[in-house]
Amino acid sequence: MPERNEVLWNVLLNGYAQLGNGKAVLKLFSLMVEWEHKLNRFTLSTVLKGCAKSGHLKEGKLLHSVAIKTGQEVDEFVASCLVDMYSKCGMTGYALQVFKRIKDPDLVTWSAMISGLDQQGCSHDAAELYKAMVLAGVRPNQYIFSSLVSAATSMGDLRFGKTIHAYISKYEMEDDMLVSNALIMMYMKHGQLQDAPRIFYQMLVEGFNPNMYTFIDILRSCSSLSDVHFGRQVHTHIIKNCNDSNDFVRTALIDMYAKGRCIEDAVAVFNRLVDRDLFTWTTMIDGYAKTNQPEMALKHFVDMQSEGVKPNEFTIASCLNACSHMATLEGGQQLHSMVVKAGHTGDIIVATAITDMYGKCGCLEDAEANFKYMVLRDAVSWNTIIAVYAYHSQGENALQAYRMMIEKGFLPDEATFLSILSVCSNMGLVEEGKKHFESMSKVYGITPTLEHYACVVNILSRAGQFDEVEAFIKEQKLSTHALIWETVLGACKLHGNLDLGETAARKLFELQPKEDSAYIFLSNIFASKGRWDDVQKIRVLMSEEGIKKEPGCSWVGVDGQVHVFVSQDGSHPKTEQIYAKLQDLKQRLSFSGYIPKTENVLHNISSREKIEHLWHHSERLALGLALISASPGMPIRIFKNLRICEDCHEVMKVISYVTSREIVIRDFKRFHHFKLGSCSCQDSW
């Protein structure tokens, strides 16, 4: 064009600004200045809009200087654009300074300022500014209301949120999609699930079709609350609205189902995904890890990389978590090597996951070393090492780590106290346990959960203080909780307290009639007292109720493969060699003075049969395989789903002495490190 006036320049500037092409706006503006065209309010406001959309703060500040020099900063139109630019660039302080100099801000300016404050986490300031707007007589729009609802959500102030909801109803804006989405998010994040569906259904009744962003926001709330029930209803509407083919919606569905522990539903959606990104793969891996399917988690980790998707620190942390559940040391070590190569050793989440993995795989020294080399530590890191020490019966180290955590300025939480109270129970520290329990609420303002009360019951009952146990249960009104009576019953078995044991068992029969633990514990108590008629009655009762005892099993890793055994197992290909090895050990132990504790065999059979039965317990079969297969001198690590029996515990101590081998066994309670004839639990488990 031979001639270009200011109007034409502004039109083209505005076109680029509308597209969000900030670079083109600034380039064109530079040419305009170079050719000495007049810069009016429309030019400055348009370029400021371009800076706002593209986040060019430096150029926006230069334009602010130009506005001051040309006297246009006082222009309400330009000032409004400055407020918007600073707000969207995250400089709410500058935005407020400009806003306060505007004599009569219009609705757009109020909206930009309130929205900016909300987006930058200044929720209280946003609420205060809204009050000032109401006093100024300005009618709010849907953008202001959505920002205010978001601010109420961030503040955790449901009362303020409901007040804003009342204003929304007053101005008849509940049917606006932006406002409705914000309200649904607020009510769901505050646990007010009865209000969220009502608003969602109201949107549908009013004839509004939710878009993909509505569905994604609602599903995210369902994920954070693990509310699969409402999530399924939303999924139904997604299908009805033909949004189930959208990959962004599918990803949100996968996240919702995975976090709600409905992994089969997550898999169904995952298999229909066209583009599987890193977030989706990580969600699936984490879902499998948290639903005790570590093999599938590691399989997906391999599949992800075969599709060319590189893992990040969150993916690796989830895989390490899977190795912890599976107790696969070799896989965990490979992941640790990958972390080192990828340069993720400084990541606090990954480093903590490595500490946890080594701890749960029985490598206490490696867990300690990794924790000590961590550059950064948070409360979760400290909780992890405290839990590792507690799990490995290293009570003094756990208490010392707890004291160091406090000294470093980290506040303990519910998880911290679960570990500390467990340590006090194992070490018989009754008074110290009471002191820590009281400090939860009095010092740190933490409300004890049922698990914490159960720990106190365990501390008292393991110390044989049964009168105090009964008084505590009555005082804290805990008699309706099965976990409490399970704890009492376990201690009654330990101390042979038949009267209270029967009471605890009867309570459990009422509270959990289909659970096998109460029947087994009571049967064991009767058997230890030689009351075989009562044992038979319990077995008949179990049969009538259709209750089966969970079979004990043990597993051990040999040459990268996991081998599983049950008691009296004869299915392994090397059964003959295993039994021969155990027979050899049996003879060697008899010379060392070992006497089988046949009272641990709770069957009415001969003493000879009891001895044979003991020697073919699942952990001994796993040990036999390890001894004929593993390299000499290497620690043997065995994992068991139930508590190790007293005789097997004694046998492992003696075998560790006569073979000069370290044996590590993890039962469902804790780790036992057998070395040179002694155990790390000091025979108290």
C-alpha positions as CSV (number, residue, x, y, z in Angstrom):
1,M,0.0,0.0,0.0
2,P,1.4,3.4,-1.0
3,E,0.0,5.1,2.1
4,R,-0.5,3.7,5.6
5,N,-2.3,5.8,8.2
6,E,-2.5,5.1,11.9
7,V,-5.8,3.3,11.5
8,L,-4.3,0.8,9.1
9,W,-1.3,0.2,11.5
10,N,-3.7,-0.3,14.4
11,V,-5.8,-2.8,12.4
12,L,-2.8,-4.9,11.6
13,L,-1.5,-4.6,15.1
14,N,-4.8,-5.7,16.5
15,G,-4.9,-8.7,14.2
16,Y,-1.6,-10.0,15.4
17,A,-2.6,-9.2,19.1
18,Q,-5.8,-11.2,18.7
19,L,-3.8,-14.2,17.4
20,G,-1.5,-13.9,20.4
21,N,1.5,-13.3,18.2
22,G,3.4,-11.0,20.5
23,K,6.6,-11.0,18.5
24,A,4.8,-9.8,15.3
25,V,3.0,-7.1,17.3
26,L,6.3,-5.8,18.7
27,K,8.1,-6.0,15.4
28,L,5.3,-4.1,13.7
29,F,5.2,-1.5,16.5
30,S,9.0,-1.0,16.2
31,L,8.5,-0.2,12.5
32,M,5.7,2.2,13.3
33,V,7.9,4.1,15.8
34,E,10.8,4.0,13.3
35,W,8.6,5.6,10.6
36,E,7.5,8.2,13.2
37,H,3.8,7.5,13.1
38,K,1.7,9.0,15.9
39,L,1.1,6.6,18.9
40,N,-2.4,7.1,20.1
41,R,-4.3,5.3,22.9
42,F,-5.5,2.6,20.5
43,T,-2.0,1.8,19.4
44,L,-0.6,1.5,22.9
45,S,-3.6,-0.5,24.2
46,T,-3.3,-2.9,21.2
47,V,0.4,-3.5,21.7
48,L,-0.1,-4.0,25.5
49,K,-2.7,-6.7,24.7
50,G,-0.2,-8.4,22.6
51,C,2.4,-8.3,25.4
52,A,-0.2,-9.6,27.8
53,K,-1.1,-12.6,25.6
54,S,2.5,-13.5,24.9
55,G,3.9,-12.8,28.3
56,H,6.4,-10.1,27.1
57,L,6.9,-8.3,30.4
58,K,10.1,-6.4,29.5
59,E,8.5,-4.9,26.4
60,G,5.3,-4.2,28.4
61,K,7.4,-2.2,30.9
62,L,8.9,-0.2,28.0
63,L,5.4,0.6,26.7
64,H,4.5,1.7,30.2
65,S,7.4,4.2,30.0
66,V,6.1,5.4,26.6
67,A,2.6,5.9,28.0
68,I,4.0,8.0,30.9
69,K,6.1,10.1,28.5
70,T,3.2,10.7,26.1
71,G,0.8,11.4,29.1
72,Q,-1.4,8.5,28.2
73,E,-1.0,6.6,31.5
74,V,-3.9,8.5,32.9
75,D,-6.1,7.4,30.1
76,E,-8.5,4.8,31.5
77,F,-8.4,2.6,28.4
78,V,-4.6,2.4,28.4
79,A,-4.4,2.0,32.2
80,S,-6.8,-0.9,32.0
81,C,-4.6,-2.6,29.4
82,L,-1.6,-2.0,31.7
83,V,-3.4,-3.6,34.6
84,D,-4.2,-6.6,32.3
85,M,-0.7,-6.9,31.0
86,Y,0.9,-6.8,34.5
87,S,-1.6,-9.2,35.9
88,K,-1.1,-11.8,33.1
89,C,2.7,-11.4,33.4
90,G,2.4,-12.3,37.1
91,M,3.3,-8.8,38.4
92,T,0.2,-8.1,40.5
93,G,2.1,-5.5,42.6
94,Y,2.7,-3.3,39.5
95,A,-0.9,-4.0,38.4
96,L,-2.3,-2.8,41.7
97,Q,-0.2,0.4,41.6
98,V,-1.6,1.2,38.2
99,F,-5.2,0.2,39.2
100,K,-5.2,2.5,42.3
101,R,-4.4,5.5,40.0
102,I,-7.5,4.9,37.9
103,K,-10.2,7.3,39.0
104,D,-13.2,5.2,37.8
105,P,-12.2,1.7,36.8
106,D,-14.6,0.0,34.4
107,L,-15.9,-3.6,34.7
108,V,-13.2,-5.0,32.5
109,T,-10.5,-3.4,34.7
110,W,-12.0,-4.7,37.9
111,S,-12.2,-8.1,36.3
112,A,-8.6,-8.1,35.1
113,M,-7.4,-7.1,38.5
114,I,-9.4,-9.6,40.5
115,S,-8.6,-12.4,38.1
116,G,-4.9,-11.5,38.2
117,L,-4.8,-11.6,42.0
118,D,-6.6,-15.0,42.0
119,Q,-4.2,-16.5,39.5
120,Q,-1.2,-15.3,41.4
121,G,-2.4,-16.9,44.6
122,C,-3.4,-13.6,46.2
123,S,-6.9,-14.9,47.1
124,H,-7.5,-12.7,50.1
125,D,-6.6,-9.6,48.1
126,A,-9.0,-10.7,45.4
127,A,-11.8,-11.1,48.0
128,E,-11.1,-7.6,49.4
129,L,-11.0,-6.0,46.0
130,Y,-14.4,-7.6,45.2
131,K,-15.8,-5.9,48.4
132,A,-14.5,-2.6,47.2
133,M,-16.1,-3.2,43.7
134,V,-19.5,-3.8,45.3
135,L,-19.2,-0.6,47.4
136,A,-18.3,1.3,44.2
137,G,-21.7,0.1,42.7
138,V,-20.2,-2.0,39.9
139,R,-22.2,-5.0,38.8
140,P,-19.9,-8.1,38.6
141,N,-19.7,-10.3,35.5
142,Q,-19.1,-14.1,35.0
143,Y,-15.3,-13.6,34.9
144,I,-15.2,-11.9,38.2
145,F,-17.5,-14.5,39.8
146,S,-15.4,-17.4,38.5
147,S,-12.3,-15.8,39.8
148,L,-13.9,-15.2,43.2
149,V,-15.1,-18.8,43.5
150,S,-11.6,-19.9,42.5
151,A,-10.2,-17.7,45.3
152,A,-12.5,-19.2,47.8
153,T,-11.3,-22.7,46.7
154,S,-7.7,-21.7,47.1
155,M,-8.3,-20.1,50.5
156,G,-10.2,-23.2,51.7
157,D,-13.0,-20.8,52.8
158,L,-16.2,-22.6,52.0
159,R,-18.2,-20.0,53.9
160,F,-16.9,-17.2,51.6
161,G,-17.5,-19.4,48.6
162,K,-21.1,-20.0,49.6
163,T,-21.6,-16.2,50.0
164,I,-20.3,-15.7,46.4
165,H,-22.6,-18.5,45.3
166,A,-25.5,-16.5,46.8
167,Y,-24.5,-13.5,44.8
168,I,-24.2,-15.6,41.7
169,S,-27.8,-16.8,42.2
170,K,-28.9,-13.2,42.8
171,Y,-27.4,-12.1,39.5
172,E,-28.8,-15.2,37.8
173,M,-25.4,-16.5,36.6
174,E,-25.5,-20.1,37.8
175,D,-26.2,-21.3,34.3
176,D,-23.0,-19.7,33.0
177,M,-20.5,-22.5,32.1
178,L,-17.5,-20.7,33.4
179,V,-19.1,-20.0,36.8
180,S,-20.7,-23.5,37.0
181,N,-17.3,-25.2,36.4
182,A,-15.7,-23.1,39.2
183,L,-18.6,-23.9,41.6
184,I,-18.3,-27.6,40.9
185,M,-14.6,-27.5,41.5
186,M,-15.0,-25.5,44.8
187,Y,-17.6,-27.9,46.3
188,M,-15.7,-31.0,45.3
189,K,-12.4,-29.8,46.7
190,H,-14.2,-28.9,50.0
191,G,-15.7,-32.3,50.1
192,Q,-19.2,-30.9,49.6
193,L,-20.0,-33.6,47.1
194,Q,-23.8,-33.2,47.5
195,D,-23.6,-29.7,46.0
196,A,-21.2,-30.5,43.1
197,P,-23.6,-33.0,41.4
198,R,-26.5,-30.7,42.0
199,I,-24.8,-27.8,40.0
200,F,-23.7,-30.3,37.3
201,Y,-27.2,-31.6,36.9
202,Q,-28.6,-28.1,36.9
203,M,-26.4,-27.2,34.0
204,L,-27.8,-30.2,32.1
205,V,-31.4,-29.3,33.0
206,E,-30.9,-25.8,31.8
207,G,-29.9,-27.2,28.5
208,F,-26.2,-26.4,28.6
209,N,-23.9,-28.9,27.0
210,P,-20.7,-29.2,29.1
211,N,-17.5,-29.0,26.9
212,M,-14.3,-30.9,27.3
213,Y,-12.9,-28.3,29.8
214,T,-15.9,-28.8,32.1
215,F,-15.4,-32.6,32.1
216,I,-11.7,-32.3,32.6
217,D,-12.1,-30.0,35.6
218,I,-14.7,-32.2,37.2
219,L,-12.6,-35.3,36.6
220,R,-9.6,-33.6,38.2
221,S,-11.6,-32.9,41.3
222,C,-12.8,-36.5,41.3
223,S,-9.1,-37.6,41.1
224,S,-8.0,-35.4,44.0
225,L,-10.9,-36.7,46.1
226,S,-10.7,-40.3,44.9
227,D,-14.4,-40.1,44.2
228,V,-14.9,-42.8,41.6
229,H,-18.7,-43.0,42.2
230,F,-19.3,-39.4,41.0
231,G,-16.5,-39.9,38.4
232,R,-18.4,-42.8,36.8
233,Q,-21.5,-40.6,36.5
234,V,-19.5,-37.9,34.8
235,H,-18.0,-40.6,32.5
236,T,-21.6,-41.6,31.4
237,H,-22.3,-38.0,30.5
238,I,-19.0,-37.8,28.6
239,I,-20.1,-40.8,26.5
240,K,-23.5,-39.2,25.9
241,N,-21.9,-35.9,24.8
242,C,-19.6,-37.8,22.4
243,N,-16.5,-36.5,24.2
244,D,-15.1,-40.0,25.0
245,S,-13.0,-39.9,21.9
246,N,-11.0,-36.8,23.0
247,D,-7.5,-37.8,24.2
248,F,-7.4,-35.0,26.8
249,V,-10.7,-36.2,28.4
250,R,-9.5,-39.8,28.2
251,T,-6.3,-38.8,30.0
252,A,-8.4,-37.2,32.8
253,L,-10.5,-40.4,33.0
254,I,-7.4,-42.6,33.3
255,D,-6.1,-40.3,36.1
256,M,-9.5,-40.4,37.9
257,Y,-9.8,-44.2,37.7
258,A,-6.1,-44.9,38.6
259,K,-6.2,-42.6,41.7
260,G,-9.5,-44.2,42.7
261,R,-7.8,-47.7,42.6
262,C,-10.1,-48.8,39.7
263,I,-7.2,-49.9,37.6
264,E,-9.2,-52.1,35.3
265,D,-11.3,-49.1,34.2
266,A,-8.2,-47.1,33.8
267,V,-6.7,-49.8,31.5
268,A,-9.9,-49.9,29.4
269,V,-9.6,-46.2,28.7
270,F,-5.8,-46.3,28.3
271,N,-6.1,-49.0,25.6
272,R,-8.3,-46.7,23.5
273,L,-5.8,-43.8,23.7
274,V,-4.4,-42.7,20.3
275,D,-1.5,-40.6,21.7
276,R,0.0,-41.8,25.0
277,D,2.1,-39.1,26.5
278,L,4.5,-39.2,29.5
279,F,1.8,-38.1,32.0
280,T,-0.6,-40.9,30.9
281,W,2.1,-43.6,31.1
282,T,3.2,-42.3,34.5
283,T,-0.4,-42.3,35.7
284,M,-0.8,-46.0,34.7
285,I,2.5,-47.0,36.2
286,D,1.7,-45.3,39.5
287,G,-1.8,-46.8,39.5
288,Y,-0.4,-50.3,39.1
289,A,2.2,-49.7,41.9
290,K,-0.4,-48.4,44.3
291,T,-2.8,-51.3,43.6
292,N,-0.1,-53.9,44.4
293,Q,0.6,-54.9,40.8
294,P,4.3,-54.2,40.6
295,E,4.9,-56.6,37.7
296,M,2.4,-54.7,35.5
297,A,4.0,-51.4,36.6
298,L,7.4,-52.4,35.5
299,K,6.0,-54.0,32.3
300,H,4.4,-50.6,31.4
301,F,7.7,-48.9,32.2
302,V,9.4,-51.1,29.6
303,D,6.5,-50.6,27.1
304,M,6.6,-46.9,27.5
305,Q,10.3,-46.7,26.6
306,S,9.8,-49.0,23.6
307,E,7.3,-46.5,22.3
308,G,9.9,-43.8,22.5
309,V,8.6,-42.0,25.6
310,K,11.4,-41.0,28.0
311,P,10.7,-41.3,31.7
312,N,11.0,-38.4,34.1
313,E,11.6,-38.3,37.8
314,F,8.0,-39.0,38.6
315,T,7.9,-42.1,36.4
316,I,11.1,-43.4,38.0
317,A,9.8,-42.7,41.5
318,S,6.6,-44.7,40.7
319,C,8.7,-47.6,39.4
320,L,10.9,-47.5,42.5
321,N,7.7,-47.7,44.5
322,A,6.7,-50.8,42.5
323,C,10.0,-52.4,43.2
324,S,9.4,-51.7,46.9
325,H,6.1,-53.6,46.8
326,M,7.6,-56.4,44.9
327,A,10.8,-56.4,46.9
328,T,12.8,-56.9,43.7
329,L,16.3,-55.6,44.6
330,E,17.8,-56.2,41.2
331,G,15.1,-54.1,39.4
332,G,15.5,-51.3,42.0
333,Q,19.3,-51.2,41.6
334,Q,18.8,-50.9,37.8
335,L,16.5,-48.0,38.3
336,H,19.0,-46.4,40.7
337,S,21.6,-46.7,37.9
338,M,19.2,-45.1,35.5
339,V,18.7,-42.2,37.9
340,V,22.4,-41.6,38.2
341,K,22.9,-41.6,34.4
342,A,19.9,-39.3,33.9
343,G,21.1,-36.8,36.5
344,H,18.1,-37.2,38.7
345,T,20.0,-37.9,41.9
346,G,19.4,-34.4,43.2
347,D,15.6,-34.7,42.8
348,I,14.1,-35.0,46.3
349,I,11.2,-37.2,45.2
350,V,13.4,-39.7,43.4
351,A,16.0,-39.8,46.2
352,T,13.3,-40.4,48.8
353,A,11.9,-43.2,46.6
354,I,15.4,-44.8,46.4
355,T,15.7,-44.7,50.2
356,D,12.3,-46.4,50.5
357,M,13.1,-49.0,47.9
358,Y,16.3,-50.1,49.6
359,G,14.6,-50.1,52.9
360,K,11.8,-52.4,51.8
361,C,14.1,-54.7,49.9
362,G,16.0,-55.4,53.1
363,C,19.2,-53.3,52.3
364,L,19.3,-51.1,55.4
365,E,22.9,-49.9,54.8
366,D,22.1,-48.8,51.3
367,A,19.0,-47.0,52.5
368,E,21.0,-45.2,55.1
369,A,23.8,-44.3,52.7
370,N,21.4,-42.9,50.1
371,F,19.6,-40.7,52.7
372,K,22.9,-39.4,54.0
373,Y,24.0,-38.4,50.5
374,M,20.7,-36.5,49.8
375,V,21.5,-32.8,49.1
376,L,17.9,-31.7,49.9
377,R,15.5,-33.3,52.4
378,D,11.9,-32.6,53.3
379,A,9.5,-34.0,55.9
380,V,8.7,-37.0,53.6
381,S,12.4,-37.9,53.4
382,W,12.7,-37.8,57.2
383,N,9.5,-39.9,57.6
384,T,10.9,-42.4,55.1
385,I,14.2,-43.0,56.9
386,I,12.4,-43.1,60.3
387,A,10.0,-45.7,58.9
388,V,12.9,-47.7,57.5
389,Y,14.6,-47.8,60.9
390,A,11.4,-48.8,62.6
391,Y,10.7,-51.5,60.0
392,H,14.2,-52.9,60.6
393,S,13.9,-52.9,64.4
394,Q,16.5,-50.1,64.7
395,G,14.6,-48.3,67.4
396,E,17.4,-46.1,68.7
397,N,18.3,-44.9,65.2
398,A,14.6,-44.1,64.5
399,L,14.3,-42.0,67.6
400,Q,17.5,-40.2,66.9
401,A,16.4,-39.5,63.3
402,Y,13.1,-38.1,64.8
403,R,15.0,-35.8,67.1
404,M,17.2,-34.6,64.2
405,M,14.1,-34.0,62.1
406,I,12.7,-31.7,64.8
407,E,16.1,-29.9,65.2
408,K,16.3,-29.3,61.4
409,G,13.0,-27.5,61.6
410,F,10.7,-30.1,60.0
411,L,7.4,-30.7,61.7
412,P,6.2,-34.3,62.2
413,D,2.9,-35.5,60.8
414,E,0.6,-38.4,61.3
415,A,3.0,-40.8,59.4
416,T,5.9,-39.7,61.7
417,F,4.1,-40.6,64.8
418,L,2.9,-44.0,63.5
419,S,6.6,-45.0,63.1
420,I,7.6,-43.5,66.4
421,L,4.8,-45.2,68.4
422,S,5.6,-48.5,66.6
423,V,9.2,-48.1,67.7
424,C,8.1,-47.5,71.3
425,S,6.0,-50.6,71.2
426,N,8.8,-52.8,69.9
427,M,11.3,-51.4,72.5
428,G,8.8,-51.6,75.4
429,L,9.1,-47.8,76.0
430,V,5.7,-47.4,77.6
431,E,6.2,-44.0,79.2
432,E,8.0,-42.5,76.2
433,G,5.2,-43.8,73.9
434,K,2.6,-42.1,76.0
435,K,4.6,-38.9,75.9
436,H,4.9,-38.9,72.1
437,F,1.1,-39.7,71.8
438,E,0.2,-36.7,74.0
439,S,2.6,-34.4,72.1
440,M,0.6,-35.1,68.9
441,S,-2.3,-33.0,69.9
442,K,-0.8,-30.8,72.6
443,V,2.4,-29.7,70.8
444,Y,1.8,-30.3,67.1
445,G,-2.0,-29.9,66.9
446,I,-2.4,-33.3,65.2
447,T,-5.7,-35.2,65.7
448,P,-4.8,-38.9,66.4
449,T,-6.3,-41.4,63.9
450,L,-7.5,-44.9,64.7
451,E,-4.1,-46.3,63.8
452,H,-2.4,-44.0,66.4
453,Y,-4.9,-45.3,69.1
454,A,-4.1,-48.8,68.0
455,C,-0.4,-48.1,68.5
456,V,-1.0,-47.0,72.1
457,V,-3.1,-50.1,72.7
458,N,-0.2,-52.2,71.3
459,I,2.4,-50.4,73.5
460,L,0.3,-51.1,76.7
461,S,-0.8,-54.6,75.8
462,R,2.7,-55.8,74.7
463,A,3.9,-54.6,78.1
464,G,1.2,-56.8,79.7
465,Q,-0.7,-53.8,81.1
466,F,-4.1,-55.2,80.2
467,D,-6.0,-53.3,82.9
468,E,-4.8,-50.1,81.5
469,V,-5.6,-51.3,78.0
470,E,-9.2,-51.9,78.9
471,A,-9.4,-48.5,80.6
472,F,-7.9,-46.8,77.6
473,I,-10.4,-48.5,75.2
474,K,-13.3,-47.4,77.4
475,E,-12.1,-43.9,77.9
476,Q,-11.4,-43.3,74.2
477,K,-14.6,-45.1,73.1
478,L,-12.7,-47.5,70.8
479,S,-14.7,-50.7,71.4
480,T,-16.5,-50.5,68.0
481,H,-13.2,-50.7,66.0
482,A,-11.9,-54.1,64.8
483,L,-8.3,-52.9,64.5
484,I,-8.2,-52.2,68.3
485,W,-9.4,-55.7,69.1
486,E,-7.0,-57.3,66.6
487,T,-4.2,-55.5,68.4
488,V,-5.4,-56.7,71.8
489,L,-5.9,-60.3,70.5
490,G,-2.3,-60.4,69.2
491,A,-0.9,-59.3,72.6
492,C,-3.1,-61.9,74.4
493,K,-1.6,-64.6,72.3
494,L,1.9,-63.3,73.2
495,H,1.2,-63.3,76.9
496,G,-1.2,-66.2,77.0
497,N,-4.1,-64.1,78.3
498,L,-6.9,-66.4,77.5
499,D,-9.8,-64.5,79.2
500,L,-9.2,-61.2,77.5
501,G,-8.2,-63.0,74.3
502,E,-11.6,-64.7,74.2
503,T,-13.3,-61.3,74.8
504,A,-11.4,-59.7,71.9
505,A,-12.1,-62.6,69.6
506,R,-15.9,-62.5,70.3
507,K,-15.8,-58.7,69.6
508,L,-14.1,-59.4,66.3
509,F,-16.6,-62.1,65.4
510,E,-19.3,-59.4,65.7
511,L,-17.4,-56.7,63.9
512,Q,-15.7,-58.8,61.2
513,P,-17.5,-62.2,61.0
514,K,-15.8,-63.1,57.7
515,E,-12.2,-62.2,58.6
516,D,-10.0,-65.2,59.4
517,S,-7.5,-63.5,61.8
518,A,-9.7,-63.6,64.9
519,Y,-10.5,-67.3,64.5
520,I,-6.8,-68.1,63.9
521,F,-5.5,-66.2,66.9
522,L,-8.1,-67.6,69.2
523,S,-7.4,-71.1,67.9
524,N,-3.7,-70.6,68.4
525,I,-4.3,-69.5,72.0
526,F,-6.4,-72.6,72.7
527,A,-3.8,-74.8,71.0
528,S,-1.0,-73.4,73.1
529,K,-3.0,-74.3,76.2
530,G,-3.6,-77.8,74.9
531,R,-7.4,-77.2,74.6
532,W,-7.8,-79.2,71.4
533,D,-11.6,-79.6,71.8
534,D,-11.9,-75.8,71.6
535,V,-9.5,-75.7,68.7
536,Q,-11.8,-78.1,66.9
537,K,-14.9,-76.0,67.7
538,I,-13.2,-72.9,66.2
539,R,-12.4,-74.9,63.0
540,V,-16.0,-76.1,62.8
541,L,-17.2,-72.5,63.2
542,M,-14.9,-71.4,60.4
543,S,-16.2,-74.1,58.2
544,E,-19.8,-73.2,58.9
545,E,-19.1,-69.5,58.1
546,G,-17.2,-70.4,54.9
547,I,-13.9,-68.9,56.2
548,K,-10.6,-70.2,55.0
549,K,-7.2,-69.4,56.6
550,E,-4.9,-67.4,54.4
551,P,-2.1,-69.8,53.4
552,G,1.4,-68.7,54.4
553,C,3.9,-68.3,51.6
554,S,7.4,-67.1,51.2
555,W,9.4,-66.0,48.2
556,V,13.1,-65.6,47.4
557,G,14.9,-64.1,44.4
558,V,17.5,-66.4,42.7
559,D,19.3,-65.3,39.4
560,G,16.7,-62.6,38.7
561,Q,13.7,-64.9,39.1
562,V,11.3,-65.0,42.0
563,H,10.5,-68.4,43.5
564,V,7.4,-68.8,45.7
565,F,6.8,-71.6,48.3
566,V,4.0,-72.6,50.6
567,S,4.2,-74.8,53.7
568,Q,5.0,-78.5,52.9
569,D,5.5,-77.5,49.2
570,G,6.7,-80.2,46.9
571,S,6.1,-78.5,43.5
572,H,9.5,-76.9,42.9
573,P,11.7,-78.5,40.3
574,K,14.5,-78.6,42.8
575,T,12.4,-80.0,45.7
576,E,14.7,-83.0,46.1
577,Q,17.8,-80.9,46.5
578,I,16.0,-78.4,48.8
579,Y,14.7,-81.2,51.1
580,A,18.2,-82.8,51.2
581,K,19.8,-79.4,52.1
582,L,17.2,-78.9,54.9
583,Q,17.9,-82.5,56.2
584,D,21.6,-81.7,56.3
585,L,20.9,-78.5,58.3
586,K,18.6,-80.4,60.6
587,Q,21.5,-82.7,61.6
588,R,24.0,-79.8,62.0
589,L,21.5,-77.9,64.2
590,S,20.9,-80.9,66.4
591,F,24.6,-81.0,67.2
592,S,24.5,-77.3,68.1
593,G,21.9,-77.8,70.8
594,Y,18.8,-76.7,68.9
595,I,15.6,-78.1,70.3
596,P,12.4,-77.7,68.1
597,K,9.6,-75.8,69.6
598,T,6.9,-78.2,68.7
599,E,4.3,-76.1,70.6
600,N,4.3,-73.9,67.5
601,V,2.7,-76.7,65.5
602,L,-1.0,-76.1,66.3
603,H,-2.1,-79.6,65.1
604,N,-3.0,-82.5,67.3
605,I,-0.3,-84.8,65.9
606,S,2.7,-86.7,67.2
607,S,5.9,-84.9,68.2
608,R,7.9,-86.5,65.3
609,E,5.2,-85.3,62.8
610,K,5.4,-81.8,64.4
611,I,9.1,-81.7,63.9
612,E,8.8,-82.7,60.2
613,H,6.1,-80.1,59.8
614,L,8.2,-77.4,61.2
615,W,11.2,-78.2,58.9
616,H,9.0,-77.7,55.8
617,H,7.6,-74.3,56.6
618,S,7.6,-72.0,53.6
619,E,10.5,-69.8,54.7
620,R,12.8,-72.8,55.3
621,L,12.0,-74.1,51.8
622,A,12.9,-70.7,50.4
623,L,16.1,-70.7,52.5
624,G,17.0,-74.2,51.2
625,L,16.8,-73.0,47.6
626,A,18.8,-69.9,48.3
627,L,21.6,-72.0,50.0
628,I,22.0,-74.4,47.1
629,S,21.7,-71.6,44.5
630,A,23.0,-68.2,45.8
631,S,26.7,-67.2,45.7
632,P,28.5,-67.9,49.0
633,G,28.9,-64.9,51.3
634,M,26.0,-63.0,49.8
635,P,23.1,-62.1,52.1
636,I,19.9,-64.2,51.6
637,R,16.7,-62.2,51.4
638,I,13.4,-64.0,52.0
639,F,9.9,-62.4,52.1
640,K,6.9,-63.9,53.9
641,N,3.2,-62.8,53.8
642,L,2.5,-63.8,57.4
643,R,4.4,-63.5,60.7
644,I,7.4,-65.8,61.1
645,C,6.7,-68.5,63.7
646,E,8.8,-68.7,66.9
647,D,10.6,-71.9,65.9
648,C,11.5,-70.7,62.4
649,H,12.9,-67.5,64.1
650,E,15.1,-69.6,66.3
651,V,16.2,-71.9,63.5
652,M,17.2,-68.9,61.3
653,K,19.4,-67.6,64.1
654,V,21.2,-70.9,64.5
655,I,21.6,-71.4,60.7
656,S,23.1,-67.9,60.4
657,Y,25.7,-69.0,62.9
658,V,26.6,-72.5,61.6
659,T,26.7,-71.3,57.9
660,S,28.2,-67.9,58.6
661,R,25.5,-66.4,56.3
662,E,23.5,-63.3,56.8
663,I,19.8,-64.1,56.4
664,V,17.2,-61.3,56.1
665,I,13.5,-62.1,56.4
666,R,10.7,-59.7,56.0
667,D,7.4,-60.9,57.4
668,F,4.2,-58.9,57.4
669,K,5.4,-57.0,60.6
670,R,9.0,-56.1,60.1
671,F,12.5,-57.1,58.9
672,H,14.6,-59.7,60.8
673,H,18.3,-59.5,60.2
674,F,19.9,-62.9,61.3
675,K,23.6,-62.7,61.7
676,L,26.1,-64.9,63.8
677,G,23.3,-66.4,65.8
678,S,21.3,-63.3,66.8
679,C,18.4,-61.3,65.3
680,S,18.0,-57.5,64.9
681,C,14.6,-57.6,66.6
682,Q,16.3,-58.9,69.8
683,D,13.7,-61.7,70.0
684,S,10.9,-59.2,70.5
685,W,8.4,-59.2,67.6
